[in-house]
Amino acid sequence: MPSVLLAESIQVELGGQEPWPQDVQLYQPYEVEQILMPDNANCLAVQAYLKMCGLNFEVEPRSNAEFMSPSGRVPFIKCGAFVVSELDPIIAFVNSKGVSLTNDLDSSQKADMRAYMSLVNTVLANAELYVCWCDSTTRNEVTKARYGSVFPWPLNHILTWQKKNQVTKRLSILGWSQKSLQEVYKEVESCCTALSERLDNKEYFFGDKPTELDALVFGHLFTVLTTPLPNNQFASIVRGYPNLVELCKTVERMYFERL
């Protein structure tokens, strides 16, 4: 882990010396048959962020994107000679090139934004992992088939088993694997309540311009709303917050719909 962090810090420092190339590639799993809710949320958040920054990139689906990533997580971008994975390091890399969505925010607002991003990463990201890997119904009916779909037998079973153990261990360390499904949904509801109150009746969380918080929330909530699951309670909770649903519609309309 320290070597990965060191490599990322060097990438960020050196990356600022060159302009954003036209041939940046964003690597992620295949959307239709392979990607799971947690990865889809992360990939959509990064896509939304780069689009909000007005930066060019092409999505490159790969069945082994997770294993190609320097951190073992998706998405990651290849920008010139640099490879950077996950939203926070990508934000730092983009900022090093003089591109920022938070220039209009004061220090208090930036701290506020980071606190809400931490909330999303703590609650929604863990809830998505829990539903996919710890809820037996979703794991057996959705997760196993999708995660293993791109690998031949018996590799599909081996890698799925390894991933389940990896996620369960992570959630156990964070105190999430011991929760019941209803306790997880209560956490989601509390998180959505906090986000809804912060957004209030504004177009974006900090006014009329999006920040990385808007990109992150969009990635997670849009994924929850559009992912078919055996139990729709996750999506039903989100639909109970009309202003958050409207935020998702706004970001989709402004940055993802083709003219």
FIKOLZA-1660 file (N, C-alpha, C; in steps of 0.1 Angstrom, whole numbers, plus 5000, padded with zeros to 4 digits):
% residues 259
   i   px   py   pz ch aa at
   1 5008 4988 5000  A  M  N
   1 5000 5000 5000  A  M CA
   1 5009 5013 5000  A  M  C
   2 5019 5014 5009  A  P  N
   2 5027 5026 5008  A  P CA
   2 5033 5029 4995  A  P  C
   3 5038 5018 4988  A  S  N
   3 5044 5020 4975  A  S CA
   3 5034 5025 4965  A  S  C
   4 5021 5021 4966  A  V  N
   4 5011 5025 4957  A  V CA
   4 5008 5040 4959  A  V  C
   5 5007 5044 4972  A  L  N
   5 5004 5058 4976  A  L CA
   5 5016 5067 4971  A  L  C
   6 5028 5062 4973  A  L  N
   6 5040 5070 4968  A  L CA
   6 5039 5072 4953  A  L  C
   7 5036 5061 4946  A  A  N
   7 5036 5062 4931  A  A CA
   7 5025 5072 4927  A  A  C
   8 5013 5072 4934  A  E  N
   8 5003 5081 4931  A  E CA
   8 5007 5095 4934  A  E  C
   9 5014 5098 4945  A  S  N
   9 5018 5111 4948  A  S CA
   9 5028 5116 4938  A  S  C
  10 5037 5107 4933  A  I  N
  10 5047 5111 4922  A  I CA
  10 5039 5114 4910  A  I  C
  11 5029 5106 4906  A  Q  N
  11 5021 5108 4894  A  Q CA
  11 5015 5122 4895  A  Q  C
  12 5009 5125 4906  A  V  N
  12 5002 5138 4907  A  V CA
  12 5011 5150 4906  A  V  C
  13 5023 5148 4912  A  E  N
  13 5033 5159 4911  A  E CA
  13 5038 5161 4897  A  E  C
  14 5041 5150 4890  A  L  N
  14 5047 5151 4877  A  L CA
  14 5036 5154 4867  A  L  C
  15 5024 5150 4870  A  G  N
  15 5013 5151 4860  A  G CA
  15 5009 5165 4857  A  G  C
  16 5012 5174 4867  A  G  N
  16 5008 5188 4865  A  G CA
  16 5017 5195 4855  A  G  C
  17 5028 5189 4851  A  Q  N
  17 5037 5195 4842  A  Q CA
  17 5033 5195 4827  A  Q  C
  18 5023 5187 4824  A  E  N
  18 5018 5185 4811  A  E CA
  18 5003 5188 4810  A  E  C
  19 4998 5193 4798  A  P  N
  19 4984 5195 4796  A  P CA
  19 4976 5182 4795  A  P  C
  20 4963 5183 4797  A  W  N
  20 4955 5171 4796  A  W CA
  20 4955 5166 4781  A  W  C
  21 4959 5154 4779  A  P  N
  21 4959 5149 4765  A  P CA
  21 4945 5146 4759  A  P  C
  22 4944 5145 4746  A  Q  N
  22 4932 5142 4740  A  Q CA
  22 4928 5127 4740  A  Q  C
  23 4938 5118 4743  A  D  N
  23 4935 5104 4742  A  D CA
  23 4935 5097 4755  A  D  C
  24 4930 5104 4765  A  V  N
  24 4928 5098 4779  A  V CA
  24 4918 5086 4778  A  V  C
  25 4922 5075 4785  A  Q  N
  25 4913 5063 4785  A  Q CA
  25 4909 5060 4799  A  Q  C
  26 4896 5057 4801  A  L  N
  26 4891 5053 4814  A  L CA
  26 4887 5038 4814  A  L  C
  27 4894 5030 4822  A  Y  N
  27 4892 5016 4821  A  Y CA
  27 4883 5012 4832  A  Y  C
  28 4873 5003 4828  A  Q  N
  28 4863 4998 4838  A  Q CA
  28 4858 4985 4833  A  Q  C
  29 4851 4977 4841  A  P  N
  29 4845 4964 4837  A  P CA
  29 4834 4967 4826  A  P  C
  30 4830 4956 4819  A  Y  N
  30 4819 4957 4810  A  Y CA
  30 4806 4961 4817  A  Y  C
  31 4798 4970 4812  A  E  N
  31 4786 4975 4819  A  E CA
  31 4775 4965 4818  A  E  C
  32 4772 4960 4806  A  V  N
  32 4760 4952 4804  A  V CA
  32 4760 4939 4812  A  V  C
  33 4771 4931 4810  A  E  N
  33 4771 4918 4816  A  E CA
  33 4780 4916 4828  A  E  C
  34 4788 4925 4832  A  Q  N
  34 4798 4922 4842  A  Q CA
  34 4797 4931 4854  A  Q  C
  35 4797 4944 4852  A  I  N
  35 4799 4953 4863  A  I CA
  35 4789 4952 4875  A  I  C
  36 4793 4953 4887  A  L  N
  36 4785 4952 4899  A  L CA
  36 4782 4966 4904  A  L  C
  37 4772 4967 4912  A  M  N
  37 4767 4981 4917  A  M CA
  37 4779 4989 4923  A  M  C
  38 4787 4984 4932  A  P  N
  38 4798 4992 4938  A  P CA
  38 4807 4998 4928  A  P  C
  39 4812 4989 4918  A  D  N
  39 4821 4994 4908  A  D CA
  39 4814 5003 4898  A  D  C
  40 4802 5001 4895  A  N  N
  40 4794 5010 4886  A  N CA
  40 4793 5024 4892  A  N  C
  41 4790 5024 4905  A  A  N
  41 4789 5037 4912  A  A CA
  41 4802 5045 4911  A  A  C
  42 4813 5038 4914  A  N  N
  42 4826 5044 4913  A  N CA
  42 4830 5049 4899  A  N  C
  43 4827 5041 4889  A  C  N
  43 4830 5044 4875  A  C CA
  43 4822 5056 4871  A  C  C
  44 4809 5056 4874  A  L  N
  44 4800 5067 4870  A  L CA
  44 4804 5080 4877  A  L  C
  45 4809 5079 4890  A  A  N
  45 4813 5091 4897  A  A CA
  45 4825 5098 4890  A  A  C
  46 4835 5089 4886  A  V  N
  46 4847 5095 4879  A  V CA
  46 4843 5100 4866  A  V  C
  47 4834 5093 4858  A  Q  N
  47 4830 5098 4845  A  Q CA
  47 4823 5112 4847  A  Q  C
  48 4814 5113 4857  A  A  N
  48 4807 5126 4859  A  A CA
  48 4817 5137 4863  A  A  C
  49 4826 5134 4871  A  Y  N
  49 4836 5144 4875  A  Y CA
  49 4844 5149 4863  A  Y  C
  50 4849 5140 4855  A  L  N
  50 4857 5144 4843  A  L CA
  50 4849 5152 4834  A  L  C
  51 4836 5148 4832  A  K  N
  51 4827 5156 4823  A  K CA
  51 4824 5170 4829  A  K  C
  52 4822 5170 4842  A  M  N
  52 4820 5184 4848  A  M CA
  52 4832 5193 4847  A  M  C
  53 4844 5186 4846  A  C  N
  53 4857 5194 4844  A  C CA
  53 4859 5198 4829  A  C  C
  54 4851 5192 4821  A  G  N
  54 4852 5195 4806  A  G CA
  54 4864 5188 4800  A  G  C
  55 4868 5176 4806  A  L  N
  55 4880 5169 4801  A  L CA
  55 4876 5157 4792  A  L  C
  56 4883 5156 4781  A  N  N
  56 4881 5145 4772  A  N CA
  56 4886 5132 4777  A  N  C
  57 4878 5121 4775  A  F  N
  57 4883 5107 4778  A  F CA
  57 4874 5098 4770  A  F  C
  58 4879 5086 4768  A  E  N
  58 4871 5075 4762  A  E CA
  58 4870 5063 4772  A  E  C
  59 4859 5058 4773  A  V  N
  59 4857 5046 4782  A  V CA
  59 4862 5034 4775  A  V  C
  60 4870 5026 4782  A  E  N
  60 4876 5014 4776  A  E CA
  60 4872 5002 4785  A  E  C
  61 4862 4995 4782  A  P  N
  61 4858 4983 4790  A  P CA
  61 4868 4972 4789  A  P  C
  62 4871 4966 4800  A  R  N
  62 4880 4954 4800  A  R CA
  62 4875 4944 4810  A  R  C
  63 4875 4931 4807  A  S  N
  63 4870 4921 4816  A  S CA
  63 4879 4920 4828  A  S  C
  64 4892 4924 4827  A  N  N
  64 4901 4923 4838  A  N CA
  64 4906 4936 4843  A  N  C
  65 4897 4946 4841  A  A  N
  65 4901 4960 4845  A  A CA
  65 4905 4961 4860  A  A  C
  66 4898 4953 4869  A  E  N
  66 4901 4953 4883  A  E CA
  66 4915 4949 4885  A  E  C
  67 4920 4939 4877  A  F  N
  67 4933 4933 4879  A  F CA
  67 4944 4942 4872  A  F  C
  68 4940 4950 4863  A  M  N
  68 4949 4959 4856  A  M CA
  68 4952 4972 4865  A  M  C
  69 4943 4975 4874  A  S  N
  69 4943 4987 4881  A  S CA
  69 4955 4987 4891  A  S  C
  70 4963 4998 4893  A  P  N
  70 4974 4998 4902  A  P CA
  70 4969 4997 4917  A  P  C
  71 4957 5000 4920  A  S  N
  71 4952 4999 4933  A  S CA
  71 4943 4986 4935  A  S  C
  72 4940 4979 4924  A  G  N
  72 4931 4968 4924  A  G CA
  72 4916 4972 4924  A  G  C
  73 4914 4985 4922  A  R  N
  73 4900 4990 4922  A  R CA
  73 4897 4998 4909  A  R  C
  74 4885 4998 4905  A  V  N
  74 4881 5006 4893  A  V CA
  74 4873 5018 4896  A  V  C
  75 4873 5028 4887  A  P  N
  75 4880 5028 4874  A  P CA
  75 4894 5033 4876  A  P  C
  76 4902 5032 4865  A  F  N
  76 4915 5039 4865  A  F CA
  76 4916 5046 4851  A  F  C
  77 4924 5057 4851  A  I  N
  77 4926 5064 4839  A  I CA
  77 4941 5062 4834  A  I  C
  78 4943 5062 4821  A  K  N
  78 4956 5063 4815  A  K CA
  78 4957 5076 4808  A  K  C
  79 4965 5085 4814  A  C  N
  79 4967 5099 4809  A  C CA
  79 4981 5101 4806  A  C  C
  80 4984 5100 4793  A  G  N
  80 4998 5101 4789  A  G CA
  80 5006 5089 4794  A  G  C
  81 5016 5093 4802  A  A  N
  81 5025 5082 4808  A  A CA
  81 5020 5078 4822  A  A  C
  82 5009 5084 4826  A  F  N
  82 5004 5082 4840  A  F CA
  82 4992 5073 4841  A  F  C
  83 4991 5065 4851  A  V  N
  83 4980 5056 4854  A  V CA
  83 4975 5059 4868  A  V  C
  84 4963 5064 4869  A  V  N
  84 4958 5068 4882  A  V CA
  84 4944 5062 4884  A  V  C
  85 4942 5056 4896  A  S  N
  85 4930 5049 4899  A  S CA
  85 4922 5055 4910  A  S  C
  86 4908 5054 4910  A  E  N
  86 4899 5058 4920  A  E CA
  86 4897 5073 4920  A  E  C
  87 4885 5078 4925  A  L  N
  87 4881 5092 4924  A  L CA
  87 4891 5101 4931  A  L  C
  88 4894 5099 4943  A  D  N
  88 4902 5109 4951  A  D CA
  88 4916 5112 4944  A  D  C
  89 4923 5101 4941  A  P  N
  89 4936 5103 4934  A  P CA
  89 4934 5110 4920  A  P  C
  90 4923 5106 4913  A  I  N
  90 4921 5113 4900  A  I CA
  90 4918 5127 4902  A  I  C
  91 4910 5131 4912  A  I  N
  91 4908 5145 4915  A  I CA
  91 4921 5152 4918  A  I  C
  92 4929 5147 4926  A  A  N
  92 4942 5153 4929  A  A CA
  92 4951 5154 4916  A  A  C
  93 4950 5144 4908  A  F  N
  93 4958 5145 4895  A  F CA
  93 4953 5156 4886  A  F  C
  94 4939 5157 4885  A  V  N
  94 4933 5168 4877  A  V CA
  94 4936 5181 4883  A  V  C
  95 4935 5183 4896  A  N  N
  95 4938 5195 4902  A  N CA
  95 4953 5200 4900  A  N  C
  96 4962 5190 4899  A  S  N
  96 4976 5193 4896  A  S CA
  96 4978 5199 4882  A  S  C
  97 4968 5198 4874  A  K  N
  97 4969 5204 4860  A  K CA
  97 4962 5217 4860  A  K  C
  98 4958 5222 4872  A  G  N
  98 4952 5235 4872  A  G CA
  98 4937 5235 4870  A  G  C
  99 4931 5223 4870  A  V  N
  99 4916 5222 4867  A  V CA
  99 4909 5219 4881  A  V  C
 100 4900 5227 4885  A  S  N
 100 4893 5224 4898  A  S CA
 100 4878 5228 4897  A  S  C
 101 4870 5221 4904  A  L  N
 101 4856 5224 4905  A  L CA
 101 4852 5232 4917  A  L  C
 102 4862 5235 4926  A  T  N
 102 4860 5241 4939  A  T CA
 102 4867 5255 4940  A  T  C
 103 4870 5261 4929  A  N  N
 103 4877 5274 4931  A  N CA
 103 4868 5285 4937  A  N  C
 104 4855 5283 4936  A  D  N
 104 4846 5293 4941  A  D CA
 104 4842 5290 4956  A  D  C
 105 4847 5279 4961  A  L  N
 105 4843 5276 4975  A  L CA
 105 4854 5281 4985  A  L  C
 106 4849 5286 4997  A  D  N
 106 4859 5290 5007  A  D CA
 106 4863 5277 5015  A  D  C
 107 4873 5279 5024  A  S  N
 107 4878 5268 5031  A  S CA
 107 4868 5260 5039  A  S  C
 108 4858 5268 5045  A  S  N
 108 4848 5261 5053  A  S CA
 108 4839 5252 5044  A  S  C
 109 4835 5257 5032  A  Q  N
 109 4827 5250 5023  A  Q CA
 109 4835 5237 5018  A  Q  C
 110 4848 5239 5015  A  K  N
 110 4856 5227 5011  A  K CA
 110 4857 5217 5022  A  K  C
 111 4858 5221 5034  A  A  N
 111 4858 5211 5045  A  A CA
 111 4844 5204 5046  A  A  C
 112 4834 5212 5044  A  D  N
 112 4820 5207 5044  A  D CA
 112 4818 5196 5033  A  D  C
 113 4823 5200 5021  A  M  N
 113 4822 5191 5010  A  M CA
 113 4830 5178 5013  A  M  C
 114 4842 5178 5018  A  R  N
 114 4849 5166 5021  A  R CA
 114 4842 5158 5032  A  R  C
 115 4836 5164 5041  A  A  N
 115 4829 5157 5052  A  A CA
 115 4817 5149 5046  A  A  C
 116 4810 5155 5036  A  Y  N
 116 4799 5148 5030  A  Y CA
 116 4804 5137 5020  A  Y  C
 117 4815 5139 5014  A  M  N
 117 4821 5129 5005  A  M CA
 117 4825 5117 5014  A  M  C
 118 4830 5120 5026  A  S  N
 118 4834 5109 5035  A  S CA
 118 4822 5101 5039  A  S  C
 119 4811 5108 5042  A  L  N
 119 4798 5101 5045  A  L CA
 119 4794 5092 5034  A  L  C
 120 4794 5097 5022  A  V  N
 120 4790 5088 5011  A  V CA
 120 4799 5076 5009  A  V  C
 121 4812 5078 5010  A  N  N
 121 4821 5067 5009  A  N CA
 121 4820 5057 5020  A  N  C
 122 4816 5062 5032  A  T  N
 122 4815 5053 5044  A  T CA
 122 4802 5045 5043  A  T  C
 123 4791 5052 5040  A  V  N
 123 4778 5046 5041  A  V CA
 123 4773 5040 5028  A  V  C
 124 4772 5047 5017  A  L  N
 124 4767 5042 5005  A  L CA
 124 4776 5031 4998  A  L  C
 125 4789 5034 4999  A  A  N
 125 4798 5025 4993  A  A CA
 125 4798 5011 5000  A  A  C
 126 4798 5012 5013  A  N  N
 126 4797 5000 5021  A  N CA
 126 4784 4992 5020  A  N  C
 127 4773 5000 5019  A  A  N
 127 4760 4994 5017  A  A CA
 127 4759 4987 5004  A  A  C
 128 4765 4992 4994  A  E  N
 128 4765 4986 4981  A  E CA
 128 4773 4973 4981  A  E  C
 129 4784 4973 4988  A  L  N
 129 4792 4961 4989  A  L CA
 129 4785 4950 4997  A  L  C
 130 4778 4955 5008  A  Y  N
 130 4771 4946 5016  A  Y CA
 130 4759 4939 5009  A  Y  C
 131 4751 4947 5001  A  V  N
 131 4740 4941 4994  A  V CA
 131 4745 4931 4984  A  V  C
 132 4756 4935 4977  A  C  N
 132 4760 4926 4966  A  C CA
 132 4767 4913 4971  A  C  C
 133 4774 4914 4982  A  W  N
 133 4782 4902 4987  A  W CA
 133 4778 4896 5000  A  W  C
 134 4770 4903 5008  A  C  N
 134 4766 4897 5021  A  C CA
 134 4752 4893 5021  A  C  C
 135 4743 4899 5013  A  D  N
 135 4729 4895 5012  A  D CA
 135 4729 4883 5003  A  D  C
 136 4725 4871 5009  A  S  N
 136 4726 4859 5002  A  S CA
 136 4717 4858 4989  A  S  C
 137 4706 4865 4990  A  T  N
 137 4697 4864 4978  A  T CA
 137 4703 4872 4966  A  T  C
 138 4708 4884 4969  A  T  N
 138 4714 4892 4958  A  T CA
 138 4727 4885 4953  A  T  C
 139 4735 4880 4963  A  R  N
 139 4747 4873 4959  A  R CA
 139 4745 4861 4950  A  R  C
 140 4735 4853 4953  A  N  N
 140 4732 4841 4946  A  N CA
 140 4725 4844 4932  A  N  C
 141 4716 4854 4932  A  E  N
 141 4708 4856 4920  A  E CA
 141 4715 4866 4911  A  E  C
 142 4723 4875 4916  A  V  N
 142 4729 4885 4907  A  V CA
 142 4744 4885 4907  A  V  C
 143 4750 4886 4919  A  T  N
 143 4765 4889 4920  A  T CA
 143 4773 4878 4914  A  T  C
 144 4770 4865 4918  A  K  N
 144 4779 4854 4913  A  K CA
 144 4779 4853 4898  A  K  C
 145 4767 4854 4892  A  A  N
 145 4766 4853 4877  A  A CA
 145 4773 4864 4870  A  A  C
 146 4772 4877 4875  A  R  N
 146 4777 4888 4868  A  R CA
 146 4793 4889 4870  A  R  C
 147 4797 4887 4882  A  Y  N
 147 4811 4888 4885  A  Y CA
 147 4819 4877 4878  A  Y  C
 148 4814 4865 4877  A  G  N
 148 4821 4855 4870  A  G CA
 148 4819 4853 4855  A  G  C
 149 4810 4862 4850  A  S  N
 149 4805 4859 4836  A  S CA
 149 4816 4860 4826  A  S  C
 150 4827 4868 4828  A  V  N
 150 4837 4870 4818  A  V CA
 150 4849 4860 4819  A  V  C
 151 4848 4851 4829  A  F  N
 151 4859 4842 4831  A  F CA
 151 4855 4828 4828  A  F  C
 152 4864 4820 4823  A  P  N
 152 4861 4806 4820  A  P CA
 152 4860 4797 4833  A  P  C
 153 4853 4786 4833  A  W  N
 153 4853 4777 4844  A  W CA
 153 4867 4770 4845  A  W  C
 154 4872 4768 4857  A  P  N
 154 4867 4771 4870  A  P CA
 154 4871 4784 4876  A  P  C
 155 4878 4792 4867  A  L  N
 155 4883 4805 4872  A  L CA
 155 4871 4814 4877  A  L  C
 156 4860 4813 4870  A  N  N
 156 4848 4821 4874  A  N CA
 156 4844 4819 4889  A  N  C
 157 4844 4806 4893  A  H  N
 157 4841 4803 4907  A  H CA
 157 4852 4807 4917  A  H  C
 158 4864 4804 4913  A  I  N
 158 4876 4808 4922  A  I CA
 158 4877 4823 4924  A  I  C
 159 4876 4831 4914  A  L  N
 159 4877 4845 4915  A  L CA
 159 4865 4851 4923  A  L  C
 160 4853 4846 4921  A  T  N
 160 4841 4850 4928  A  T CA
 160 4843 4847 4943  A  T  C
 161 4848 4835 4946  A  W  N
 161 4850 4831 4960  A  W CA
 161 4860 4840 4966  A  W  C
 162 4871 4843 4959  A  Q  N
 162 4882 4852 4965  A  Q CA
 162 4876 4866 4967  A  Q  C
 163 4868 4871 4958  A  K  N
 163 4863 4884 4959  A  K CA
 163 4853 4885 4971  A  K  C
 164 4845 4875 4973  A  K  N
 164 4836 4875 4984  A  K CA
 164 4843 4875 4997  A  K  C
 165 4854 4867 4998  A  N  N
 165 4862 4867 5011  A  N CA
 165 4869 4881 5013  A  N  C
 166 4873 4887 5002  A  Q  N
 166 4880 4900 5003  A  Q CA
 166 4870 4910 5008  A  Q  C
 167 4858 4911 5002  A  V  N
 167 4848 4921 5006  A  V CA
 167 4843 4918 5020  A  V  C
 168 4841 4906 5024  A  T  N
 168 4836 4902 5037  A  T CA
 168 4846 4906 5048  A  T  C
 169 4859 4904 5045  A  K  N
 169 4869 4908 5054  A  K CA
 169 4870 4923 5056  A  K  C
 170 4869 4930 5045  A  R  N
 170 4869 4945 5046  A  R CA
 170 4857 4950 5054  A  R  C
 171 4845 4945 5051  A  L  N
 171 4833 4949 5058  A  L CA
 171 4834 4945 5073  A  L  C
 172 4840 4934 5076  A  S  N
 172 4841 4930 5090  A  S CA
 172 4850 4939 5098  A  S  C
 173 4861 4943 5092  A  I  N
 173 4870 4953 5098  A  I CA
 173 4863 4966 5101  A  I  C
 174 4854 4970 5092  A  L  N
 174 4847 4983 5093  A  L CA
 174 4835 4982 5102  A  L  C
 175 4831 4969 5106  A  G  N
 175 4820 4967 5114  A  G CA
 175 4807 4966 5107  A  G  C
 176 4807 4963 5094  A  W  N
 176 4795 4963 5086  A  W CA
 176 4790 4949 5084  A  W  C
 177 4799 4939 5084  A  S  N
 177 4795 4925 5080  A  S CA
 177 4785 4919 5091  A  S  C
 178 4786 4925 5103  A  Q  N
 178 4778 4920 5114  A  Q CA
 178 4763 4926 5114  A  Q  C
 179 4761 4936 5105  A  K  N
 179 4748 4943 5105  A  K CA
 179 4738 4934 5098  A  K  C
 180 4725 4936 5101  A  S  N
 180 4715 4930 5093  A  S CA
 180 4712 4938 5081  A  S  C
 181 4705 4933 5071  A  L  N
 181 4701 4940 5059  A  L CA
 181 4693 4953 5063  A  L  C
 182 4684 4951 5073  A  Q  N
 182 4676 4963 5077  A  Q CA
 182 4684 4973 5083  A  Q  C
 183 4694 4969 5091  A  E  N
 183 4703 4979 5097  A  E CA
 183 4711 4987 5086  A  E  C
 184 4715 4980 5076  A  V  N
 184 4722 4986 5065  A  V CA
 184 4713 4996 5058  A  V  C
 185 4700 4993 5056  A  Y  N
 185 4691 5002 5050  A  Y CA
 185 4688 5014 5059  A  Y  C
 186 4689 5012 5072  A  K  N
 186 4687 5024 5081  A  K CA
 186 4699 5033 5080  A  K  C
 187 4711 5028 5078  A  E  N
 187 4723 5036 5076  A  E CA
 187 4721 5044 5063  A  E  C
 188 4716 5037 5052  A  V  N
 188 4714 5044 5039  A  V CA
 188 4704 5055 5041  A  V  C
 189 4693 5053 5048  A  E  N
 189 4683 5063 5050  A  E CA
 189 4688 5075 5057  A  E  C
 190 4696 5073 5068  A  S  N
 190 4702 5084 5075  A  S CA
 190 4711 5092 5066  A  S  C
 191 4719 5085 5058  A  C  N
 191 4728 5092 5049  A  C CA
 191 4721 5100 5039  A  C  C
 192 4710 5095 5033  A  C  N
 192 4702 5102 5023  A  C CA
 192 4695 5114 5029  A  C  C
 193 4691 5113 5042  A  T  N
 193 4685 5124 5049  A  T CA
 193 4694 5135 5050  A  T  C
 194 4707 5132 5054  A  A  N
 194 4717 5142 5056  A  A CA
 194 4720 5149 5043  A  A  C
 195 4721 5141 5032  A  L  N
 195 4724 5147 5019  A  L CA
 195 4713 5155 5014  A  L  C
 196 4701 5151 5016  A  S  N
 196 4689 5158 5011  A  S CA
 196 4688 5171 5019  A  S  C
 197 4690 5171 5032  A  E  N
 197 4690 5184 5039  A  E CA
 197 4701 5194 5035  A  E  C
 198 4713 5188 5031  A  R  N
 198 4723 5197 5026  A  R CA
 198 4720 5203 5013  A  R  C
 199 4715 5194 5004  A  L  N
 199 4711 5199 4991  A  L CA
 199 4700 5209 4991  A  L  C
 200 4690 5206 4999  A  D  N
 200 4678 5215 5001  A  D CA
 200 4671 5217 4987  A  D  C
 201 4669 5229 4983  A  N  N
 201 4662 5232 4970  A  N CA
 201 4672 5237 4960  A  N  C
 202 4685 5236 4962  A  K  N
 202 4695 5240 4952  A  K CA
 202 4697 5231 4941  A  K  C
 203 4702 5235 4930  A  E  N
 203 4705 5227 4918  A  E CA
 203 4716 5217 4921  A  E  C
 204 4727 5222 4927  A  Y  N
 204 4738 5214 4932  A  Y CA
 204 4740 5216 4946  A  Y  C
 205 4749 5209 4953  A  F  N
 205 4751 5210 4967  A  F CA
 205 4756 5224 4971  A  F  C
 206 4764 5230 4963  A  F  N
 206 4770 5243 4966  A  F CA
 206 4765 5254 4957  A  F  C
 207 4753 5253 4952  A  G  N
 207 4747 5264 4944  A  G CA
 207 4744 5259 4930  A  G  C
 208 4748 5268 4920  A  D  N
 208 4745 5265 4906  A  D CA
 208 4756 5259 4898  A  D  C
 209 4767 5255 4905  A  K  N
 209 4778 5248 4898  A  K CA
 209 4781 5235 4906  A  K  C
 210 4784 5224 4898  A  P  N
 210 4787 5211 4904  A  P CA
 210 4801 5211 4910  A  P  C
 211 4802 5203 4920  A  T  N
 211 4816 5200 4926  A  T CA
 211 4817 5184 4925  A  T  C
 212 4829 5180 4930  A  E  N
 212 4831 5165 4931  A  E CA
 212 4821 5158 4940  A  E  C
 213 4815 5165 4950  A  L  N
 213 4805 5159 4958  A  L CA
 213 4793 5155 4949  A  L  C
 214 4789 5164 4940  A  D  N
 214 4778 5161 4931  A  D CA
 214 4781 5149 4922  A  D  C
 215 4793 5149 4917  A  A  N
 215 4797 5137 4909  A  A CA
 215 4796 5124 4917  A  A  C
 216 4801 5125 4929  A  L  N
 216 4802 5113 4938  A  L CA
 216 4787 5108 4941  A  L  C
 217 4779 5117 4946  A  V  N
 217 4765 5114 4949  A  V CA
 217 4758 5109 4937  A  V  C
 218 4760 5115 4926  A  F  N
 218 4753 5110 4913  A  F CA
 218 4757 5096 4910  A  F  C
 219 4770 5093 4911  A  G  N
 219 4775 5080 4908  A  G CA
 219 4768 5069 4916  A  G  C
 220 4767 5072 4929  A  H  N
 220 4761 5062 4938  A  H CA
 220 4746 5061 4936  A  H  C
 221 4739 5072 4937  A  L  N
 221 4725 5072 4937  A  L CA
 221 4719 5068 4924  A  L  C
 222 4725 5073 4913  A  F  N
 222 4720 5069 4899  A  F CA
 222 4722 5054 4898  A  F  C
 223 4733 5048 4902  A  T  N
 223 4735 5034 4901  A  T CA
 223 4725 5026 4910  A  T  C
 224 4722 5031 4922  A  V  N
 224 4712 5024 4930  A  V CA
 224 4698 5025 4923  A  V  C
 225 4695 5036 4917  A  L  N
 225 4682 5038 4911  A  L CA
 225 4680 5029 4899  A  L  C
 226 4691 5026 4892  A  T  N
 226 4690 5020 4879  A  T CA
 226 4694 5005 4879  A  T  C
 227 4698 5000 4890  A  T  N
 227 4703 4986 4891  A  T CA
 227 4692 4977 4895  A  T  C
 228 4688 4967 4887  A  P  N
 228 4678 4958 4891  A  P CA
 228 4683 4948 4901  A  P  C
 229 4676 4947 4913  A  L  N
 229 4680 4938 4923  A  L CA
 229 4667 4930 4928  A  L  C
 230 4669 4918 4934  A  P  N
 230 4658 4910 4939  A  P CA
 230 4650 4918 4949  A  P  C
 231 4656 4926 4957  A  N  N
 231 4649 4934 4967  A  N CA
 231 4651 4949 4963  A  N  C
 232 4640 4956 4960  A  N  N
 232 4641 4970 4955  A  N CA
 232 4642 4980 4966  A  N  C
 233 4644 4976 4979  A  Q  N
 233 4643 4985 4990  A  Q CA
 233 4653 4996 4990  A  Q  C
 234 4665 4992 4985  A  F  N
 234 4676 5002 4983  A  F CA
 234 4672 5014 4975  A  F  C
 235 4667 5011 4963  A  A  N
 235 4662 5021 4954  A  A CA
 235 4650 5029 4959  A  A  C
 236 4641 5021 4966  A  S  N
 236 4629 5028 4972  A  S CA
 236 4633 5038 4982  A  S  C
 237 4643 5036 4990  A  I  N
 237 4648 5045 5000  A  I CA
 237 4652 5058 4993  A  I  C
 238 4660 5057 4982  A  V  N
 238 4665 5069 4975  A  V CA
 238 4654 5076 4969  A  V  C
 239 4644 5069 4963  A  R  N
 239 4632 5076 4957  A  R CA
 239 4624 5084 4967  A  R  C
 240 4626 5081 4980  A  G  N
 240 4619 5089 4990  A  G CA
 240 4625 5103 4992  A  G  C
 241 4635 5106 4984  A  Y  N
 241 4642 5120 4985  A  Y CA
 241 4641 5126 4972  A  Y  C
 242 4630 5133 4969  A  P  N
 242 4628 5139 4955  A  P CA
 242 4640 5148 4950  A  P  C
 243 4645 5156 4960  A  N  N
 243 4656 5165 4955  A  N CA
 243 4669 5157 4951  A  N  C
 244 4671 5146 4958  A  L  N
 244 4683 5138 4954  A  L CA
 244 4681 5131 4940  A  L  C
 245 4668 5127 4938  A  V  N
 245 4665 5121 4925  A  V CA
 245 4666 5131 4914  A  V  C
 246 4662 5144 4917  A  E  N
 246 4662 5155 4908  A  E CA
 246 4677 5158 4904  A  E  C
 247 4686 5157 4915  A  L  N
 247 4700 5160 4912  A  L CA
 247 4705 5149 4902  A  L  C
 248 4702 5137 4904  A  C  N
 248 4706 5126 4894  A  C CA
 248 4701 5129 4880  A  C  C
 249 4689 5134 4879  A  K  N
 249 4683 5137 4866  A  K CA
 249 4690 5149 4860  A  K  C
 250 4694 5159 4868  A  T  N
 250 4701 5171 4863  A  T CA
 250 4715 5167 4858  A  T  C
 251 4722 5159 4865  A  V  N
 251 4736 5155 4861  A  V CA
 251 4735 5147 4849  A  V  C
 252 4725 5137 4848  A  E  N
 252 4724 5129 4836  A  E CA
 252 4721 5137 4824  A  E  C
 253 4712 5147 4826  A  R  N
 253 4708 5155 4814  A  R CA
 253 4719 5164 4810  A  R  C
 254 4726 5170 4819  A  M  N
 254 4737 5180 4816  A  M CA
 254 4749 5174 4810  A  M  C
 255 4753 5161 4815  A  Y  N
 255 4766 5156 4812  A  Y CA
 255 4766 5142 4805  A  Y  C
 256 4755 5135 4804  A  F  N
 256 4755 5122 4799  A  F CA
 256 4746 5120 4787  A  F  C
 257 4736 5129 4785  A  E  N
 257 4727 5127 4773  A  E CA
 257 4734 5133 4761  A  E  C
 258 4733 5125 4750  A  R  N
 258 4739 5129 4737  A  R CA
 258 4728 5138 4730  A  R  C
 259 4733 5148 4724  A  L  N
 259 4724 5156 4715  A  L CA
 259 4722 5150 4702  A  L  C
% end
